[in-house]
């Protein structure tokens, strides 16, 4: 019995270690993407300054340039501001990474600043949902068909979270439970984490797999 306990404990430890390594790798990729974006902004900022300096003796052209720059900036601002700082951090990190893979993205989110739900638990749910959505999209061969849609808002005094993504393959299912298709020992950890957190708050989760689309809905009491 002791030998079984030791071997079982080692297996669990190994799976947790692999899962933690996956999380670290994802976090590093997200940080690197933020750095790439910042370098792009710095490069553009430098070019804009050079252009404006060249137009200092041409006020009409300078004014036209500034108006165009202002118009461009309003369309570039893709930062999601939910009303909750921690959710903003996880959402923008994940969404920025999704966009860097040329995945079509539509996102809208509103979250109360005061929550009954632990912000860590909420960020875990959102982070895992978006990780799963992105990974499903990256398995599709046609880039133009990849998409992720995110909506977070308040519905009947509950926090409603909806994540939809394109799916190029049939999702495996065991009874009423969907099975992760990730090729690593950490497969299924994300799905289980989501389910446990939803159950912890007596919430509701619904997963649907229709032709070309996988959708997850989560309701958490406020």
N, C-alpha and C positions, 0 to 999 in steps of 0.2 A: 504493500500500500504506500509506504514511504517513497519507494522508487517511482511509482506512478505519479505521486504528488510532485516529486522533483522534476520528472520529465515534462509533466503538464505545465508546471510553473515556468520551465525554461522555454517551452513552446510559446506560452503567452508573452513572456518577456521578449522573445525574438520578434513576434508579430508587432508588439508595441514599439520596439526599436525601429522596425522597418517603417511603421506608420509615422513615427516622429521624424525619421529621415526624409520621408516624402514631404512632410509639412515644411521642413527646413528648406528643401529644394524648391518648393513652390514659393516660399517667402523670399528666397534669394532671387528667383526669377522676377518676382513682383518688384523688388527693390531695384534690380538692374533695369527694368522697364521704366521705372520712375526716373532713374539717372539718364536714360536715353532721351526721355521726353524733355528733361531739364536742359540737356545739351542742345537739343533742337531749338528750344526757346532762346537759349543764349545766342546761338548762331543767327537766328532770325532777328533778335534784338539788335545785334551788332550791324546786320545788313540794313535795318530800318534807320539806325542812327546815321550810317554813311549816306543813305539816300536823302535824308532830311538835311544833312549838312550841305549836300550838293545843291539843294534847292533854297538855301537861305536867302539868296538874292532874287528869287522868283516866288514871291509871296502867294500868288494865285495857284501856281503848281504845287507849292508846299501845302497850301490849305486843302487842295483836292487830294493830295497824297494822304494827309492826316484823316480826312473824312473816309477815304477808302480803308485805311488801316483800322479805324474805329469800327467800321462795318464788319471787317474780317474778324476782329477780336470778339464781337458779339456772337458770331457763329462758331468760333473755336471753343468757347467756354462750355465744356462738357462735364464740368464738375457737378456731382450730385450733392445737393444740400438737403438732407432729410429733416433736420431739426434736432438730430441726436449725433453728438460728436463721434462716439465710438462706431456707430453704424456708418457714418460718413467715411471714416477711415477704412473700414473693411470693404465697403461697397466700391469706393473709388479706386482702391488698390486692385480689386478683382476685375472691375469693369475696364480699367486701363490695360490690364493684361489681356483681356478678351479682345479688345480693339487692336492690340498690337499684333494679333494673329489674323487680322483682316476678317474678323467675324462680324457680320451685320448685327448691330446692337440697338435696342430700344429699351430705355430704362426710365422709370418714374417712381419716386419713393418719398413718402412722408411718414415720419416716425415721431411719436411724442418724446419729449425730453425726459419725462418721468415715466418709468416703466415698472410694472410689477415683476416683469421678467428680468432675470439677470442679463445685463448687457453682454457679458461673456458668452452666456448660452445663446443669446440672439445672434451674436456675431458668428458663433460656431455653426448655427443653422444656415445663415446666409452664405457664409464662406464655403461650406460643403456643397450647398445647392449650386453655387456658381462654378465651383471646381468641376462638379459632375457635368454641368451643362457645357462648359468649355471643352472638356475631354471628349464628350460625345461628338461635338462639332468637329474636332480635329481628326476624328476617325473617318469623316466624310471626304471623298476624293474631290468633289466639286466645291471649290471655294465659294462660288457665287450662291450656293444653296445653304450655306451655313448661317445660322442666326441664333440669337439669344434675346428673349424678351423678359424683362423684369418689371414687376409691379408690386409695390409695398404701400399699404395704406390702412386706414381704419374702417372696419366693417362691423356694424352692430356691436360696438364696444369691444371688438376684438382686433388684434393686429393680423392683417391678412397679407400673406406673402405668396406671390405667384411667380414661378420661373418656368419658362417654356424654352425648349431648344430644338433645333432640327436634329433629326436622327436618321442616319443612313442605314441602320441595321435593326433587326428585330431584337428587342430587349428580352432577355431571359426572365422567366418567372417561375417561382415555386409556390404553388397555391395562390395566395393573394399577395405574396411578397416578391418584389423585383430583385433580381440578383445583379450585383455589380459585374461589369465585364473587364475590370482593370486587371492587367497582367502583373500582379505583384502580391506579396503576402499580406499587404495592407488592404486588399480588396474587401469591400463591404463595411469597413470601419466607419467611413463617412456616413453611409446610409443608416447604420445602427446608431451612430451618435445623434443624428437628426431624430430618429424614432424615439430614442430614450428621452431626449429633451422635450419633445412634444408631449410624451406621456407624463413627464415630470410635472407639467403645468396643466394637465387634463385638457390638452389641446386636440386638434384634429389635423390629420394629414391624409391627402388623397393624391395618388399617382396614377396618371393615365398615359397609355402608349397608343396613340393613333398613328395612321399612316404618315410617316415622315416627321412626326412631332412627339416629343416626350414632355409631359407637363406635370409639375408638382404644385400642389396648393397646401398651404399651412395656415391654420388659424390658432392664435395664441391669445388667451384671455388677458385683457388689460386691467 
